[in-house]
Amino acid sequence: MAIILLCVLDGLTAQLRQEFNTFDLIPGESMVVNGPMPPDTAEIKDLIIEGPQETIQFRPESTYKGFWMGGFMWKGEATAAENAAAGKYTVTVRGEKEKKPHPSLTFTFRVYPDAPSKRVNAAAYVMRYVGFHPYAAAAGLLPLAILCGLTVFFLAKKMERDMAARGKAEIYMIKRSPEGLQISFGLGRDHGVLPGALVCVQNEAGLTVGRAKVTGSTETDSTAVLTGDGQAELGHFVTQDSVAPRDDATGKE
């Protein structure tokens, strides 16, 4: 997930590092281009294309309604000629009544001699060093992240069941209460843990750092309050104490 996040951030920041309306091509390569229709221009045939058409073949093909702002847009294709020389080329689109094109309709195409040269100069670091578009890399890694997450989830559940079968559980919640420090853990009535029972609190090394008296139990979980100067932290474990619970009313175990 961390790598996916880095890929997405790389893709977003690459747009900031790249000059506006600047695109990279190699000879013979094509890409989709689009832009807003100039004012007082309704049809593709009314668009005026200016630029080195012998090097960059620029063809608006259709119009559509913009998704975000709802404006009238055009879409087409730009292709670098097979014999295009490396360099920077500018293509502009304007309407018949405009003397100069709007900045959003000025396109710069950087033509590189081959794919390795284009990759080395890519704005996105993932593309530059790995060879994949950042968003494509993130999408490709997503199934692996989901698989890893599911694997961890099911293994954690299995570990909890195995520990519970041995009378052991991890503390998953700690909070202060009027009675003292209260802990919650995954042992309950199904595991023989009842209100009034004493449980041991152990650290990661397996050393006992306190005892707690169970104050409430469900079938699978319990809450307990630490006794004396016992200590507990998230990640510590609870084990069933060998001392039997004492009935407060009779004083008998």
C-alpha contacts under 8 A as a table, 3 or more apart, distances in Angstrom:
res1	aa1	res2	aa2	distance
1	M	4	I	4.98
1	M	5	L	6.16
1	M	142	L	7.59
1	M	145	A	5.95
2	A	5	L	5.10
2	A	6	L	6.27
3	I	6	L	5.02
3	I	7	C	6.17
3	I	138	A	7.66
4	I	7	C	5.07
4	I	8	V	6.28
4	I	137	A	7.56
4	I	138	A	4.70
4	I	139	A	7.87
4	I	141	L	6.62
4	I	142	L	7.18
5	L	8	V	5.16
5	L	9	L	6.15
5	L	138	A	7.60
6	L	9	L	5.06
6	L	10	D	6.01
7	C	10	D	5.01
7	C	11	G	6.23
7	C	126	V	6.86
7	C	134	P	4.91
7	C	135	Y	6.55
7	C	137	A	6.88
7	C	138	A	5.77
8	V	11	G	5.08
8	V	12	L	6.25
8	V	134	P	6.22
8	V	135	Y	5.99
8	V	138	A	6.62
9	L	12	L	5.09
9	L	13	T	6.04
10	D	13	T	5.27
10	D	14	A	5.84
10	D	124	A	5.97
10	D	125	Y	6.70
10	D	126	V	7.14
10	D	134	P	6.49
11	G	14	A	5.16
11	G	15	Q	6.83
11	G	124	A	6.13
11	G	133	H	7.73
11	G	134	P	5.26
11	G	135	Y	6.39
12	L	15	Q	5.67
12	L	16	L	7.26
13	T	16	L	5.09
13	T	17	R	6.36
13	T	124	A	7.83
14	A	17	R	4.93
14	A	18	Q	6.06
14	A	123	A	5.23
14	A	124	A	4.94
14	A	125	Y	7.97
15	Q	18	Q	5.20
15	Q	19	E	7.79
15	Q	123	A	7.68
16	L	19	E	7.34
17	R	123	A	6.26
18	Q	22	T	6.86
18	Q	123	A	6.03
19	E	22	T	5.46
21	N	104	S	7.27
21	N	106	T	6.99
21	N	107	F	5.17
21	N	108	T	6.20
22	T	107	F	6.09
22	T	108	T	4.63
22	T	109	F	5.78
22	T	110	R	7.31
23	F	107	F	7.82
23	F	108	T	6.32
23	F	109	F	4.94
23	F	110	R	6.13
24	D	109	F	5.79
24	D	110	R	4.84
24	D	111	V	6.00
24	D	112	Y	7.41
24	D	118	K	6.87
25	L	29	E	5.99
25	L	30	S	7.42
25	L	80	A	6.67
25	L	109	F	6.87
25	L	110	R	6.17
25	L	111	V	4.89
25	L	112	Y	6.32
25	L	118	K	7.26
26	I	29	E	5.52
26	I	80	A	6.62
26	I	111	V	5.28
26	I	112	Y	5.07
26	I	113	P	6.02
26	I	114	D	5.78
26	I	115	A	6.58
26	I	118	K	7.21
27	P	80	A	5.08
27	P	81	A	5.51
27	P	82	E	4.71
27	P	83	N	6.34
27	P	84	A	5.51
27	P	85	A	7.78
27	P	111	V	7.04
27	P	112	Y	7.46
27	P	113	P	6.91
27	P	114	D	7.51
28	G	79	T	6.49
28	G	80	A	5.16
28	G	81	A	5.25
28	G	82	E	4.47
28	G	83	N	7.87
29	E	79	T	5.69
29	E	80	A	5.65
29	E	81	A	7.82
30	S	77	E	6.71
30	S	78	A	5.54
30	S	79	T	4.17
30	S	80	A	6.51
31	M	77	E	5.69
31	M	78	A	5.48
31	M	79	T	6.57
32	V	75	K	7.27
32	V	76	G	5.85
32	V	77	E	4.61
32	V	78	A	6.39
33	V	75	K	5.89
33	V	76	G	5.38
33	V	77	E	5.54
33	V	78	A	6.57
34	N	60	P	7.80
34	N	73	M	7.09
34	N	74	W	5.52
34	N	75	K	4.23
34	N	76	G	6.09
35	G	73	M	5.66
35	G	74	W	5.64
35	G	75	K	6.77
35	G	104	S	7.04
35	G	105	L	6.37
36	P	71	G	7.15
36	P	72	F	6.09
36	P	73	M	4.33
36	P	74	W	6.16
36	P	104	S	7.75
36	P	105	L	7.49
37	M	41	T	6.36
37	M	42	A	7.27
37	M	72	F	5.79
37	M	73	M	5.16
37	M	74	W	6.09
38	P	41	T	5.54
38	P	94	R	6.06
38	P	95	G	5.44
38	P	102	H	7.94
39	P	95	G	7.07
40	D	95	G	7.43
40	D	97	K	7.77
41	T	46	D	6.35
41	T	47	L	7.33
41	T	95	G	5.96
41	T	96	E	7.70
42	A	46	D	7.30
43	E	46	D	5.53
43	E	47	L	7.36
43	E	63	T	7.70
44	I	47	L	5.57
44	I	60	P	6.67
44	I	61	E	6.88
44	I	62	S	6.70
44	I	63	T	7.25
44	I	74	W	7.52
46	D	95	G	6.47
46	D	96	E	6.64
47	L	93	V	6.56
47	L	94	R	5.90
47	L	95	G	5.25
47	L	96	E	6.95
48	I	93	V	5.69
48	I	94	R	5.33
48	I	95	G	5.94
48	I	96	E	6.69
49	I	58	F	7.54
49	I	91	V	7.06
49	I	92	T	5.86
49	I	93	V	4.87
49	I	94	R	6.87
50	E	53	Q	7.75
50	E	91	V	5.69
50	E	92	T	5.21
50	E	93	V	6.52
51	G	56	I	7.77
51	G	89	Y	7.67
51	G	90	T	6.04
51	G	91	V	4.45
51	G	92	T	6.45
52	P	55	T	5.49
52	P	56	I	5.95
52	P	57	Q	7.91
52	P	89	Y	7.16
52	P	90	T	7.52
52	P	91	V	7.08
53	Q	56	I	4.96
53	Q	57	Q	4.96
53	Q	58	F	6.74
54	E	57	Q	6.52
54	E	81	A	7.09
55	T	80	A	5.89
55	T	81	A	5.16
55	T	83	N	7.76
55	T	84	A	5.39
55	T	85	A	7.94
56	I	78	A	6.53
56	I	79	T	5.63
56	I	80	A	4.76
56	I	81	A	6.17
56	I	84	A	7.92
56	I	89	Y	7.64
56	I	91	V	7.93
57	Q	78	A	5.57
57	Q	79	T	5.05
57	Q	80	A	6.35
57	Q	81	A	7.03
58	F	76	G	7.58
58	F	77	E	6.07
58	F	78	A	4.50
58	F	79	T	6.58
58	F	91	V	7.82
59	R	76	G	5.44
59	R	77	E	5.32
59	R	78	A	6.28
60	P	74	W	6.61
60	P	75	K	5.58
60	P	76	G	3.87
60	P	77	E	6.35
61	E	74	W	7.33
61	E	75	K	5.93
61	E	76	G	4.70
61	E	77	E	7.49
62	S	74	W	5.64
62	S	75	K	5.44
62	S	76	G	6.64
63	T	72	F	7.09
63	T	73	M	5.50
63	T	74	W	4.17
63	T	75	K	6.08
64	Y	72	F	6.09
64	Y	73	M	5.29
64	Y	74	W	6.15
64	Y	75	K	7.67
65	K	70	G	5.63
65	K	71	G	5.78
65	K	72	F	4.97
65	K	73	M	5.89
66	G	69	M	5.94
66	G	70	G	4.34
66	G	71	G	4.94
66	G	72	F	5.97
66	G	73	M	5.90
67	F	70	G	5.53
67	F	71	G	7.97
80	A	84	A	6.27
80	A	111	V	7.47
81	A	84	A	4.95
84	A	111	V	7.47
85	A	111	V	7.12
85	A	112	Y	7.82
85	A	113	P	7.09
86	A	110	R	7.49
86	A	111	V	4.88
86	A	112	Y	4.89
86	A	113	P	5.45
87	G	110	R	5.79
87	G	111	V	5.28
87	G	112	Y	6.84
88	K	108	T	6.78
88	K	109	F	5.68
88	K	110	R	4.44
88	K	111	V	6.21
89	Y	108	T	5.63
89	Y	109	F	5.14
89	Y	110	R	6.39
89	Y	111	V	7.78
90	T	106	T	7.03
90	T	107	F	5.63
90	T	108	T	4.48
90	T	109	F	6.28
91	V	106	T	6.01
91	V	107	F	5.16
91	V	108	T	6.41
91	V	109	F	7.92
92	T	101	P	6.41
92	T	105	L	5.77
92	T	106	T	4.48
92	T	107	F	6.08
93	V	101	P	6.07
93	V	105	L	5.32
93	V	106	T	6.58
94	R	98	E	6.28
94	R	100	K	6.92
94	R	101	P	4.83
94	R	102	H	7.26
94	R	105	L	7.13
95	G	98	E	5.38
95	G	101	P	7.77
96	E	99	K	7.98
98	E	101	P	6.71
101	P	105	L	6.18
101	P	106	T	6.85
102	H	105	L	5.33
102	H	106	T	6.85
103	P	106	T	5.26
104	S	107	F	7.82
112	Y	115	A	7.40
112	Y	117	S	6.09
112	Y	118	K	5.62
113	P	117	S	6.75
113	P	118	K	7.82
114	D	117	S	5.55
114	D	118	K	6.48
115	A	118	K	5.04
115	A	119	R	6.10
116	P	119	R	5.04
116	P	120	V	6.17
117	S	120	V	5.25
117	S	121	N	6.48
118	K	121	N	5.38
118	K	122	A	6.24
119	R	122	A	5.12
119	R	127	M	6.48
119	R	128	R	5.15
119	R	131	G	6.90
120	V	128	R	5.24
120	V	129	Y	7.72
121	N	128	R	6.88
122	A	125	Y	7.13
122	A	127	M	6.41
122	A	128	R	5.43
123	A	127	M	7.85
123	A	128	R	7.40
124	A	127	M	5.39
124	A	128	R	6.21
124	A	133	H	7.56
124	A	134	P	7.02
125	Y	128	R	4.80
125	Y	129	Y	6.00
125	Y	130	V	7.93
126	V	129	Y	5.48
126	V	130	V	5.33
126	V	131	G	6.64
126	V	132	F	6.31
126	V	133	H	6.58
126	V	134	P	5.56
127	M	130	V	5.44
127	M	131	G	4.38
127	M	132	F	4.71
127	M	133	H	5.16
127	M	134	P	6.49
128	R	131	G	5.93
132	F	136	A	6.56
132	F	137	A	6.06
133	H	136	A	5.19
133	H	137	A	6.17
134	P	137	A	5.09
134	P	138	A	6.19
135	Y	138	A	5.00
135	Y	139	A	6.13
136	A	139	A	5.09
136	A	140	G	6.07
137	A	140	G	5.06
137	A	141	L	6.19
138	A	141	L	5.19
138	A	142	L	6.21
139	A	142	L	5.23
139	A	143	P	7.75
140	G	143	P	6.74
140	G	144	L	7.81
141	L	144	L	5.29
141	L	145	A	6.28
142	L	145	A	5.03
142	L	146	I	6.22
143	P	146	I	5.06
143	P	147	L	6.09
144	L	147	L	5.01
144	L	148	C	6.09
145	A	148	C	5.08
145	A	149	G	6.09
146	I	149	G	5.04
146	I	150	L	6.14
147	L	150	L	5.20
147	L	151	T	6.06
148	C	151	T	5.05
148	C	152	V	6.16
149	G	152	V	5.22
149	G	153	F	6.13
150	L	153	F	4.98
150	L	154	F	6.16
151	T	154	F	5.37
151	T	155	L	6.01
152	V	155	L	5.15
152	V	156	A	5.90
153	F	156	A	5.20
153	F	157	K	6.26
154	F	157	K	5.07
154	F	158	K	6.15
155	L	158	K	5.00
155	L	159	M	6.06
156	A	159	M	5.01
156	A	160	E	6.17
157	K	160	E	5.07
157	K	161	R	6.27
158	K	161	R	5.09
158	K	162	D	6.14
159	M	162	D	5.10
159	M	163	M	6.10
160	E	163	M	5.19
160	E	164	A	6.00
160	E	169	A	6.73
160	E	170	E	7.94
160	E	186	G	7.86
161	R	164	A	5.04
161	R	165	A	6.16
162	D	165	A	5.18
162	D	166	R	6.69
163	M	166	R	5.15
163	M	167	G	6.36
163	M	168	K	4.93
163	M	169	A	5.95
164	A	167	G	4.86
164	A	168	K	4.99
164	A	169	A	5.77
164	A	186	G	7.28
164	A	187	L	6.39
164	A	191	H	7.23
165	A	168	K	7.35
165	A	191	H	7.46
167	G	187	L	7.34
167	G	191	H	6.92
167	G	239	T	5.68
167	G	240	Q	5.73
168	K	187	L	7.35
168	K	237	F	6.77
168	K	238	V	5.63
168	K	239	T	4.52
168	K	240	Q	6.86
169	A	185	F	6.05
169	A	186	G	5.44
169	A	187	L	6.32
169	A	237	F	5.52
169	A	238	V	5.31
169	A	239	T	6.68
170	E	185	F	5.88
170	E	186	G	6.85
170	E	234	L	7.89
170	E	235	G	6.01
170	E	236	H	5.92
170	E	237	F	4.34
170	E	238	V	6.15
171	I	174	I	7.57
171	I	183	I	6.61
171	I	184	S	5.78
171	I	185	F	4.67
171	I	186	G	7.52
171	I	233	E	7.52
171	I	234	L	5.63
171	I	235	G	5.83
171	I	236	H	5.73
171	I	237	F	5.65
171	I	238	V	6.73
172	Y	183	I	7.72
172	Y	184	S	6.03
172	Y	185	F	5.83
172	Y	234	L	5.98
172	Y	235	G	7.02
173	M	183	I	5.73
173	M	184	S	5.17
173	M	185	F	7.26
173	M	234	L	6.62
174	I	181	L	7.08
174	I	182	Q	5.70
174	I	183	I	4.62
174	I	184	S	6.58
174	I	232	A	7.99
174	I	233	E	7.27
174	I	234	L	6.94
175	K	181	L	6.06
175	K	182	Q	5.34
175	K	183	I	6.67
176	R	180	G	6.09
176	R	181	L	4.84
176	R	182	Q	5.93
177	S	180	G	5.15
177	S	181	L	6.02
177	S	182	Q	6.30
179	E	182	Q	7.93
179	E	225	V	6.99
180	G	225	V	6.03
180	G	226	L	6.57
180	G	227	T	7.94
181	L	225	V	5.59
181	L	226	L	5.67
182	Q	223	T	6.78
182	Q	224	A	5.62
182	Q	225	V	4.47
182	Q	226	L	6.51
183	I	223	T	5.56
183	I	224	A	5.41
183	I	225	V	6.31
183	I	226	L	7.68
183	I	232	A	7.91
184	S	221	D	7.24
184	S	222	S	5.76
184	S	223	T	4.42
184	S	224	A	6.56
185	F	221	D	5.79
185	F	222	S	5.74
185	F	223	T	6.62
185	F	238	V	7.19
186	G	220	T	5.88
186	G	221	D	4.39
186	G	222	S	6.51
187	L	190	D	7.64
187	L	191	H	5.99
187	L	193	V	6.50
187	L	219	E	7.95
187	L	220	T	5.35
187	L	221	D	4.73
187	L	222	S	5.90
188	G	191	H	5.40
188	G	192	G	6.54
188	G	193	V	5.02
188	G	194	L	6.95
188	G	217	S	5.45
188	G	218	T	5.44
188	G	219	E	4.88
188	G	220	T	4.19
188	G	221	D	4.40
188	G	222	S	5.33
189	R	192	G	4.90
189	R	193	V	5.00
189	R	194	L	5.82
189	R	217	S	6.34
189	R	218	T	6.03
189	R	219	E	4.63
189	R	220	T	6.43
189	R	221	D	7.74
190	D	193	V	7.42
190	D	219	E	5.18
190	D	220	T	6.20
191	H	219	E	7.92
191	H	220	T	7.48
193	V	197	A	6.58
193	V	214	V	7.84
193	V	217	S	7.21
193	V	222	S	7.62
193	V	240	Q	7.53
194	L	197	A	5.76
194	L	214	V	6.85
194	L	216	G	7.32
194	L	217	S	6.08
195	P	213	K	7.69
195	P	214	V	4.88
195	P	215	T	5.04
195	P	216	G	5.25
195	P	217	S	6.23
196	G	213	K	5.89
196	G	214	V	5.18
196	G	215	T	6.25
196	G	245	P	5.74
196	G	246	R	6.79
196	G	247	D	7.37
197	A	213	K	5.74
197	A	214	V	5.36
197	A	241	D	7.98
197	A	244	A	6.75
197	A	245	P	4.31
197	A	246	R	7.25
198	L	211	R	6.67
198	L	212	A	5.63
198	L	213	K	4.64
198	L	214	V	6.26
198	L	240	Q	7.18
198	L	241	D	5.71
198	L	243	V	6.93
198	L	244	A	7.36
198	L	245	P	6.21
199	V	211	R	5.64
199	V	212	A	5.37
199	V	213	K	6.46
199	V	214	V	7.36
199	V	238	V	6.42
199	V	239	T	5.76
199	V	240	Q	4.76
199	V	241	D	4.55
200	C	208	T	6.56
200	C	209	V	7.87
200	C	210	G	6.13
200	C	211	R	4.57
200	C	212	A	6.48
200	C	238	V	5.52
200	C	239	T	5.15
200	C	240	Q	6.16
200	C	241	D	5.47
201	V	208	T	5.64
201	V	209	V	5.75
201	V	210	G	5.08
201	V	211	R	5.56
201	V	212	A	7.21
201	V	231	Q	7.76
201	V	232	A	6.79
201	V	236	H	6.89
201	V	237	F	5.72
201	V	238	V	4.67
201	V	239	T	6.55
202	Q	205	A	7.60
202	Q	206	G	5.31
202	Q	207	L	5.16
202	Q	208	T	4.28
202	Q	209	V	5.51
202	Q	210	G	7.16
202	Q	236	H	5.81
202	Q	237	F	5.14
202	Q	238	V	6.21
202	Q	239	T	7.54
203	N	206	G	5.34
203	N	207	L	5.60
203	N	208	T	6.61
203	N	209	V	6.63
203	N	232	A	7.86
203	N	235	G	7.72
203	N	236	H	4.76
203	N	237	F	6.31
204	E	207	L	7.53
204	E	235	G	7.36
204	E	236	H	5.99
204	E	237	F	7.40
208	T	211	R	7.97
209	V	230	G	5.93
209	V	231	Q	5.69
209	V	232	A	7.21
210	G	226	L	7.02
210	G	227	T	7.33
210	G	228	G	7.97
210	G	229	D	7.22
210	G	230	G	3.82
210	G	231	Q	5.51
210	G	232	A	7.27
211	R	226	L	5.80
211	R	227	T	5.87
211	R	228	G	7.99
211	R	230	G	6.08
212	A	224	A	5.63
212	A	225	V	5.11
212	A	226	L	3.98
212	A	227	T	5.33
212	A	230	G	7.81
213	K	224	A	5.09
213	K	225	V	5.35
213	K	226	L	6.38
213	K	227	T	6.86
214	V	217	S	7.47
214	V	222	S	6.86
214	V	223	T	5.79
214	V	224	A	3.94
214	V	225	V	6.52
215	T	222	S	7.62
215	T	223	T	5.80
215	T	224	A	5.09
215	T	225	V	6.93
216	G	222	S	5.61
216	G	223	T	5.35
216	G	224	A	6.96
217	S	220	T	7.65
217	S	221	D	5.89
217	S	222	S	4.23
217	S	223	T	6.51
218	T	221	D	5.30
218	T	222	S	6.18
226	L	229	D	7.77
226	L	230	G	5.90
226	L	231	Q	7.39
227	T	230	G	5.99
232	A	236	H	6.46
233	E	236	H	5.58
241	D	244	A	7.39
244	A	253	E	6.06
245	P	253	E	5.77
246	R	251	G	6.29
246	R	252	K	5.65
246	R	253	E	4.22
247	D	250	T	5.65
247	D	251	G	5.43
247	D	252	K	5.57
247	D	253	E	6.06
248	D	251	G	5.32
248	D	252	K	7.66
